[in-house]
Amino acid sequence: MKLRSVLRRGLRLQHPLTQILYLPTRRTLLTFAVMIGVLSATAALGQDTAASAGIPEKVQVVLNTLWVIFAGVLVFFMNAGFAMLETGFCRAKNAVNLLSKNLIVFALSSISYWAIGFALMFGDGNGVLGTSGFFLLGADNSPATGTAYQGVYDALSWAAVPLSAKFFFQLVFAGTAATIVSGAVAERIKFYAFFIFSLLLVGISYPITGHWIWGGGWLQQLGMWDFAGSTVVHSVGGWAALMGAALLGPRLGRFLPDGSAAAIPGHNFAIATLGCLILWLGWFGFNPGSTMAADPGAIAHIVVTTNMSAAFGGVTATIVSSRYFGKPDLSMIINGILAGLVAITAPCAFVSIGSAVLIGIVAGTLIVFSVVMIDRLKIDDPVGAISVHLVNGIWGTLAVGLFADGPGRFYEAGEGPLKGLLWSGDFTQLGRQLVGVLAVGGFTVAFSTAVWLLLNATIGIRVSGAEEIEGLDIGEHGMEAYAGFLFREEVKGFVDLLKRMSGSGRS
């Protein structure tokens, strides 16, 4: 009643027309008040498993479901972040193409993951892949858990939420893996080649390796841990991106005949920066949402470890890039933040805040030298996706084996990894993590290479040189992102550059 009276007093001070326009804001405030009440109730009632035992089961399921859906929506919103980041890092003449890829990829992921991907990943089967529950048609009595669960998705029987909530949350993760590929192959790939590759990656490759770690497969049985997907999501996307970029070859003019790299600046760092901030926000759903339960203690801890790794990743990349390049590079600051986020994704629930700081510092250092090394290998990655997601996905996965606190502080025995090497002197957990990195990497490289080569032999994967110079917006889509602007000077510059180059072999 107090909130309502305050709103009414405020409205009386305004013009009648303003009162009408203010009504949606009033509803929004009331909605936020309800959300705060729900979260407050969760904080008061759900401090730990023992305390939450007094909550009626149906109430706990509602709280869990609200949290999982909310976190999933945050992860879904990361698609906007990827779209803006990639578009800003690339040239204006390819903006429509990049936006189209980032938009269609989640639609493709929804279809392929619903049809076969979710079943391969979480359906009951064997240690290699799931064989049950295609099209979400398998038996299931979620939100029942533990011994009360009766269905074909036993790998997710620990989550006290309905099956549809489980599917949606896992779907947004699958879509993220496919989106990672888009940036590394930007500005020279055929739209439908990327279209088909995304379907196959999300429908087959991603869920098979995901089953190994999250679906009850052989790596999970071995004792490898990846809480929110440094390997399951980010490294898989990174390996696929690496093979795509390598087989496509660099953009025209990216590397000169003497072997030196020529910078191709992005056209809009404002939207790239906004994209980074959206991704940072989305990670507060990505990592804490992987609890799949309204557990305030765990959620709060994961939010802080996630943020601190991102912060120190960004600051470290700023300092290191300043020392290496002479001045702070905005692209390195952006990717340093993202590197810290990727690296903390696997260990976020298993490490202390201090360990998260160290993980972020290493990630911020790695990103600078990884980008330089990728350039030296003559692999053209316009947005740094390989360095962010693959290199730091591997680092984050190994960090579990180095920094995990061990059962007793943040998690109970059986709910997390053994104590890390730095705290125990025991290599066991680090060895398990390394096996997982190598196994997932080997499978994803083999699968991605086979698919890219098959696509290249059939429909082709790279646009023509003339189309690349003109821009994929016109060649692939027949439209421009910035209507009325013809990039004649940019085209002329590329033509002049090509004339100066020798031995290119491209037309």
C-alpha angles and dihedrals in degrees: 000000000000092000090049093050092049090051091049093050090050092050093050089060091059136076113269091246090052089052090057092048090047096059095088089052089051091053090047092054091050090049091052089048090056091047091050089050092052093048091046090052089050091050091050097044106032108050093133141343094275094050093045091056088086093060115097108256094238092052092051091050090051092050092047092049094048090051095047093048092046091050090046091053090053090053091047089054088059086078087072090051093052091047093052095041095050095042093050093048092053135059124284093241090067099043097105090050093051094045090048093052094048091048099046095043094074092048090051091046091051092055100044096040092049093048101045114336100077092048093049090050104040107010118109111266132109139309093286106044145347118259102185140071105036116177087014088282097126123115112273138160099185135186083049111103140197116359090353091063116102116181147079099274099074092150088071098037090109092068113088096211133098119277092249090058090050091050095048094049093049091044094060088053091051091051090053092057091056093045091058090066093056096070097048094053095040125140099020111044125101112249096231093046088059089042093058095040091054092052092052096042094052095037100047121001101041096047094046094056089038089056090056092059108023104018101062094270131148098281091052089050089049090057103253114151130203109163102193106002119282085149103016093055112009104037091044090053090043095052091049090048092049093054092044093051093045095050094043093052126218126308116267110278095013094114124030125219091259089061097252120133120243115209117237103195122214118246102230123027091171093070090038089058091047088050090055091052091050090051091048089053092046091054089067084069096036098059106026091039089062088077084073087202136085094249106149096193094054094039094051093048093049092048090055097045089048093051096044093052090050092048095050091042091057095044093046093049089051093053096041094046089049091054094044102040100026096244135046109273115216092209089055092048090052094046092043090060091047091046090055090050094049093046095052093047095088100041101031095111096039105051139065124250090255091055090049088056091054091046090053093048092053091046092051090052095045094052094061097049093039092057089050092048093048088054091050089053088056092241111143113217108167096194103029093248094147093053094044101043107023103035095039093038087060091045092050092049092051090045088068088063091048106040108023109132094215128232118320107048110053100003142016128250110285092022097082146008130299118268111290127254095254092057101035108024086231118130094196099100094039089052091052091050091050092051089053093050092051096044096048091042093051094049095044093048092050094046095044094047092051093049095045091049092047091050091047091052093050116030098001124241104226130065120231121273092249091051091048091053093047092046133256092253090072099031099044103026109017094230143083129237091218104042115213096025117107113193096214095141091052091049091047090051092054093048090052091048092051090051090055092049121085130199094021094130092200126117 
